[in-house]
């Protein structure tokens, strides 16, 4: 927990909490697949998004954390208290639809990575159910503290892309120009890629996970009551949460930047502009691992999936139980709160079922990001309005900077989604 005082790098990492986990889970298989496709298709053209999205996603996640710390309840409960039940219900249904597709795509990607490790000896579809059972077992039988530690250290697997970028020897001036000067194309493929990157970066499931994880930390420290919530928060708690969020989102955007950069330098620069399979995506790591690139890619994808899938199913479960006013959390046991774990299991099973619809794993990862990009703006609008309500937030109501950044995130994502549908219907 953040309150423990340990020294050195290990102590620093141990003091980080939901923000780091949220940021790392943002680079899930859907993110890896999306960034790989974007880098291979558009080269360095979307590198600027890493700098653009960092303050936006940081402000959104800080707002979600602040709401949870102030109220002591999850985001679903806070939204239900302020807005009409039917409106919140529609927003949560959108979240569930996006999460189900995302879970299915991530399960398929982890299975595809396992198949790649076996060099095709094991069919990817055969691995979907075992992977799902492993994740369910982890959530049911492991303690919350154990799950938390596993989530935290699995983030290191994503640094393979950062290292690989230096082996790829990209054109530095071109990279610098693409990083600081936005590149925009008014084409269907580009706008869809833009929505996908925004959707996998500022994802709806992260809003609910951040808030619920903060509440769980408060409960573990005895600082709140799960049913009654709390009244007010300490400034020290808010400062710790903000530091945690800023570091977690920096990690997320750093990995995003280097996956796009590596894919552009290795794939796009050599005419490989369409990543369709896991093996093709793995080729981006060839400068680092050579013929063993498929191993590094597979291990990274599996690690990212095992990190993200429980958070995806967990955020869906928290959203449902908070909306319905049910008790339960990952800190409770299945015997104490069976309904919570039944919902958690069903969320995973729904993702498993999606894989038997014969969707292409890599394409499904991209589509999951697009769906998140469409679902996020309406939810963001409700969250921004909640953060501006003095009756709820008291002295911790959103200030000018928070309001501007979260409003920009909401409007930009909404406009990107509208533009995408416009280009699709007009054939642009």
C-alpha positions in Angstrom: 0.0 0.0 0.0 1.1 3.6 -0.5 1.4 4.1 3.3 4.4 1.6 3.6 7.8 3.2 3.8 10.5 1.3 2.0 13.7 2.6 0.5 15.2 2.4 -3.0 13.7 1.7 -6.4 11.7 -1.3 -5.1 10.2 0.8 -2.3 9.3 3.5 -4.8 7.5 1.0 -7.1 5.7 -0.6 -4.1 4.4 2.8 -3.1 2.7 3.2 -6.5 -0.8 1.9 -6.7 -3.8 1.9 -9.0 -2.4 4.6 -11.3 0.6 2.4 -12.3 -1.6 -0.7 -12.7 -4.1 1.3 -14.8 -1.4 2.8 -17.0 0.2 -0.6 -17.6 -3.0 -2.3 -18.3 -3.7 0.4 -20.9 -1.0 -1.2 -23.0 -3.0 -4.4 -23.3 -2.9 -6.7 -26.4 -5.5 -4.4 -28.0 -3.1 -1.5 -27.5 -0.1 -3.5 -28.7 -2.0 -4.7 -31.8 -3.4 -1.2 -32.5 -0.1 0.6 -32.2 1.7 -2.0 -34.3 -0.9 -1.7 -37.1 -0.8 2.1 -36.9 3.0 2.2 -37.0 3.2 -0.2 -39.9 0.5 1.5 -41.9 1.2 5.2 -41.2 4.9 5.1 -40.2 5.7 7.9 -37.7 2.6 9.8 -38.7 0.8 9.3 -35.3 3.7 9.6 -32.9 2.5 13.1 -31.9 -0.5 11.4 -30.2 1.7 10.2 -27.4 2.4 13.8 -26.3 -1.1 14.9 -27.0 -2.9 12.1 -25.1 -0.6 12.1 -22.0 -2.1 15.3 -20.3 -5.6 14.3 -21.4 -5.6 10.7 -20.1 -3.8 11.9 -16.9 -6.5 14.5 -16.2 -9.2 11.9 -16.9 -7.7 9.3 -14.6 -6.9 11.9 -11.9 -10.6 13.0 -12.0 -11.8 9.4 -11.6 -9.4 8.9 -8.7 -10.4 12.2 -7.1 -14.1 11.3 -7.3 -13.5 7.9 -5.7 -11.3 9.4 -2.9 -13.8 12.1 -2.2 -16.9 9.8 -2.1 -15.4 6.5 -1.0 -17.5 4.6 -3.6 -16.9 3.4 -7.1 -17.6 5.4 -10.2 -20.8 3.4 -11.0 -22.3 4.3 -7.6 -21.3 8.0 -7.9 -22.9 8.3 -11.3 -26.0 6.5 -10.2 -26.5 8.9 -7.4 -26.2 12.0 -9.6 -27.8 11.1 -12.9 -31.0 9.3 -14.0 -30.7 5.6 -13.6 -31.7 4.9 -17.2 -28.9 7.2 -18.5 -26.2 5.6 -16.3 -27.6 2.2 -17.3 -27.1 3.0 -21.0 -23.6 4.2 -20.4 -22.7 1.1 -18.5 -24.3 -1.1 -21.2 -21.9 0.6 -23.6 -19.0 -0.2 -21.3 -20.0 -3.8 -21.1 -20.3 -4.2 -24.8 -16.8 -2.6 -25.3 -15.3 -4.7 -22.5 -16.8 -8.0 -23.8 -15.3 -7.4 -27.2 -12.0 -6.2 -25.7 -11.8 -9.3 -23.4 -12.5 -11.6 -26.3 -9.9 -9.8 -28.5 -7.3 -9.9 -25.7 -8.0 -13.6 -25.0 -7.6 -14.4 -28.6 -4.3 -12.5 -28.8 -2.9 -14.3 -25.8 -3.9 -17.6 -27.4 -2.4 -16.5 -30.7 0.9 -15.7 -28.9 0.8 -19.1 -27.3 0.3 -20.7 -30.7 3.2 -18.6 -32.1 5.5 -19.9 -29.3 4.6 -23.5 -30.3 5.4 -22.5 -33.9 1.9 -23.4 -34.9 1.9 -26.9 -33.3 -0.9 -25.8 -31.0 -3.9 -24.1 -32.6 -4.7 -20.7 -31.0 -8.4 -21.6 -30.5 -7.4 -24.6 -28.3 -5.7 -22.2 -25.9 -8.5 -19.7 -25.4 -10.4 -21.8 -22.7 -7.2 -22.7 -20.7 -6.1 -19.1 -20.7 -9.6 -18.0 -19.5 -9.5 -20.7 -16.7 -6.1 -19.5 -15.6 -7.3 -15.9 -15.3 -10.5 -17.0 -13.4 -8.4 -19.1 -11.1 -6.1 -16.2 -10.4 -9.0 -13.9 -9.5 -10.8 -16.5 -7.4 -8.0 -18.2 -5.5 -5.3 -15.5 -5.2 -5.5 -12.9 -2.6 -5.9 -9.2 -3.5 -2.3 -8.5 -2.4 -1.0 -11.3 -4.6 -2.9 -10.1 -7.6 -1.8 -6.6 -7.0 1.9 -7.6 -6.9 1.6 -9.7 -10.1 -0.1 -6.9 -12.0 2.6 -4.4 -10.9 5.7 -6.4 -12.0 4.2 -7.8 -15.2 4.5 -4.2 -16.5 8.2 -4.7 -17.1 7.5 -7.1 -20.1 6.5 -4.0 -22.1 9.9 -2.5 -22.1 11.0 -4.8 -25.0 9.6 -2.2 -27.4 11.6 0.6 -25.8 14.8 -1.3 -26.1 14.1 -2.4 -29.7 13.6 1.1 -30.9 17.3 1.9 -30.3 18.4 -1.2 -32.2 16.2 -0.2 -35.2 18.2 3.0 -35.8 15.2 5.2 -36.9 15.8 8.6 -38.7 16.0 10.8 -35.7 15.1 14.1 -37.4 12.0 12.5 -39.0 11.0 11.0 -35.6 11.4 14.3 -33.8 9.4 16.2 -36.5 6.6 13.6 -36.3 6.6 13.8 -32.5 6.1 17.5 -32.2 4.2 18.4 -35.4 0.7 16.8 -35.7 0.0 14.9 -38.9 -3.7 14.7 -40.0 -5.2 12.9 -43.0 -8.9 13.1 -43.9 -9.3 9.5 -45.0 -11.3 6.7 -43.6 -8.3 4.6 -42.6 -6.5 7.4 -40.9 -9.5 8.7 -39.0 -10.3 5.1 -37.9 -6.7 4.7 -36.7 -7.0 7.9 -34.8 -10.2 6.7 -33.0 -8.5 3.4 -32.3 -5.5 5.0 -30.7 -7.6 7.3 -28.6 -9.9 4.4 -27.7 -7.1 2.2 -26.5 -5.4 5.0 -24.7 -8.4 6.8 -23.0 -10.5 3.6 -22.5 -13.8 3.4 -20.6 -12.8 0.4 -18.5 -9.8 2.4 -17.1 -12.2 5.0 -15.7 -14.1 2.4 -13.6 -11.0 0.4 -12.6 -9.1 3.5 -11.4 -12.0 4.5 -9.2 -12.7 1.0 -7.8 -9.0 0.4 -7.1 -8.7 3.6 -5.1 -11.8 2.6 -3.1 -10.3 -0.8 -2.4 -7.1 0.8 -1.2 -9.0 3.0 1.1 -11.0 0.1 2.4 -7.8 -2.0 3.0 -6.4 0.9 5.0 -9.6 1.3 7.0 -10.3 4.8 5.6 -13.7 4.2 4.3 -16.9 2.1 4.6 -17.8 0.1 1.5 -21.5 0.8 1.9 -21.6 4.3 3.4 -18.5 5.6 1.5 -16.7 8.5 3.2 -17.0 12.2 3.6 -14.0 14.1 2.4 -10.4 13.2 1.6 -7.0 14.2 2.9 -4.8 16.4 0.7 -2.0 13.9 1.2 -4.1 11.1 -0.3 -4.9 13.3 -3.3 -1.2 14.2 -3.8 -0.2 10.5 -3.6 -2.9 9.6 -6.1 -1.9 12.3 -8.5 1.7 11.2 -8.5 0.6 7.6 -9.0 -1.6 8.6 -11.9 1.0 10.8 -13.6 3.7 8.1 -13.4 1.3 5.4 -14.6 0.0 7.4 -17.6 3.6 8.4 -18.5 4.5 4.7 -18.5 1.5 4.0 -20.7 2.3 6.7 -23.2 6.0 5.9 -23.3 5.2 2.3 -24.3 2.6 3.5 -26.8 5.2 5.8 -28.4 7.9 3.2 -28.7 5.5 0.5 -30.1 4.5 2.9 -32.9 8.1 4.1 -33.4 9.5 0.5 -33.5 6.8 -0.7 -35.9 7.3 2.3 -38.2 11.1 1.9 -38.2 11.1 -1.8 -38.8 7.9 -2.6 -40.7 6.7 0.6 -42.5 10.2 1.7 -43.5 10.7 -1.7 -45.3 7.3 -1.7 -47.1 5.5 -3.9 -44.7 2.4 -1.7 -44.2 -0.3 -4.1 -43.1 0.1 -6.2 -39.9 -2.4 -9.0 -40.2 -1.0 -11.8 -38.0 0.8 -12.2 -34.7 3.9 -13.3 -36.6 3.9 -10.2 -38.7 3.5 -8.0 -35.6 6.4 -10.0 -33.9 8.7 -9.0 -36.8 8.9 -5.5 -35.3 11.1 -6.9 -32.6 13.6 -8.5 -35.0 16.3 -5.9 -34.5 16.5 -6.8 -30.8 15.9 -10.5 -30.8 16.6 -11.6 -34.4 15.1 -15.0 -35.2 13.8 -15.1 -31.6 11.6 -12.1 -32.1 8.5 -14.2 -32.0 9.5 -15.4 -28.5 10.0 -11.9 -27.1 6.7 -10.7 -28.8 4.8 -13.7 -27.6 6.0 -13.4 -24.0 5.3 -9.7 -24.0 1.8 -10.2 -25.4 1.0 -12.9 -22.9 2.2 -10.8 -20.0 0.2 -7.8 -21.2 -2.9 -10.0 -21.6 -2.6 -11.6 -18.2 -2.3 -8.0 -16.8 -5.1 -6.5 -18.7 -7.8 -9.2 -19.0 -8.5 -9.4 -15.2 -8.7 -5.6 -15.1 -11.1 -5.6 -18.0 -13.4 -8.2 -16.4 -12.9 -6.6 -13.0 -13.9 -3.1 -14.3 -17.1 -4.6 -15.8 -17.9 -6.4 -12.6 -17.3 -3.3 -10.5 -19.5 -1.2 -12.9 -22.4 -3.7 -12.7 -22.3 -4.3 -8.9 -22.0 -0.5 -8.2 -24.9 0.3 -10.5 -27.0 -2.4 -8.9 -25.9 -1.5 -5.4 -24.4 -4.9 -4.7 -21.5 -5.6 -2.3 -18.2 -7.3 -3.2 -14.6 -6.5 -4.4 -11.4 -8.3 -5.3 -10.5 -8.0 -1.6 -13.4 -10.2 -0.6 -13.5 -14.0 -1.1 -15.9 -16.0 -3.3 -17.5 -17.5 -0.2 -18.1 -14.0 1.2 -19.4 -12.4 -2.0 -20.4 -15.1 -4.5 -22.4 -12.8 -6.7 -19.4 -10.6 -7.4 -17.3 -13.6 -8.5 -20.2 -15.0 -10.6 -20.4 -11.7 -12.5 -16.6 -11.7 -12.8 -16.6 -15.2 -14.3 -19.5 -14.5 -16.7 -17.5 -11.5 -18.0 -14.6 -13.8 -18.9 -16.9 -16.5 -20.3 -18.5 -13.8 -22.6 -15.0 -13.0 -24.0 -14.3 -16.7 -24.5 -17.6 -17.1 -26.5 -16.5 -14.2 -28.8 -13.5 -16.2 -29.9 -15.7 -18.9 -31.4 -17.1 -16.4 -33.8 -14.0 -16.9 -35.9 -12.8 -13.3 -35.7 -9.2 -12.6 -36.8 -7.2 -12.0 -33.6 -5.1 -9.0 -34.8 -8.0 -7.3 -36.5 -10.2 -7.9 -33.5 -7.7 -6.0 -31.3 -7.9 -3.0 -33.6 -11.8 -3.2 -33.6 -11.8 -3.4 -29.8 -9.9 -0.1 -29.7 -12.3 1.5 -32.2 -15.3 0.4 -30.1 -13.7 1.9 -26.9 -13.1 5.1 -28.8 -16.9 5.4 -29.6 -18.1 4.4 -26.1 -15.7 6.7 -24.2 -17.1 10.2 -25.0 -20.6 9.8 -23.5 -19.1 8.3 -20.3 -16.5 11.1 -20.2 -19.2 13.7 -20.4 -21.0 12.3 -17.3 -17.7 12.0 -15.4 -16.7 15.6 -16.2 -20.1 16.9 -15.0 -19.8 14.8 -11.8 -16.4 16.3 -11.1 -17.8 19.8 -11.4 -20.6 19.2 -8.9 -19.8 21.0 -5.7 -22.5 19.0 -3.8 -20.5 15.8 -4.5 -16.9 17.1 -4.7 -17.0 19.9 -2.1 -13.6 21.7 -2.0 -12.2 19.2 -4.5 -14.4 20.1 -7.4 -12.5 20.2 -10.7 -10.4 23.3 -11.2 -9.9 25.2 -14.4 -6.9 23.0 -15.6 -8.7 19.7 -14.9 -11.9 21.0 -16.5 -10.2 22.2 -19.7 -8.1 19.0 -20.2 -11.0 16.6 -19.5 -13.3 18.7 -21.8 -10.7 18.6 -24.6 -10.5 14.8 -24.2 -14.3 14.5 -24.4 -14.8 16.8 -27.3 -11.8 15.5 -29.3 -12.8 11.9 -28.9 -16.4 12.7 -29.8 -15.4 14.6 -33.0 -13.0 11.8 -34.0 -15.8 9.3 -33.6 -18.2 11.5 -35.6 -15.6 12.0 -38.3 -15.0 8.2 -38.5 -18.7 7.5 -39.1 -18.9 10.4 -41.6 -16.0 8.9 -43.7 -17.5 5.4 -43.5 -20.9 6.5 -44.7 -19.5 8.9 -47.4 -16.8 6.5 -48.6 -14.1 9.0 -47.8 
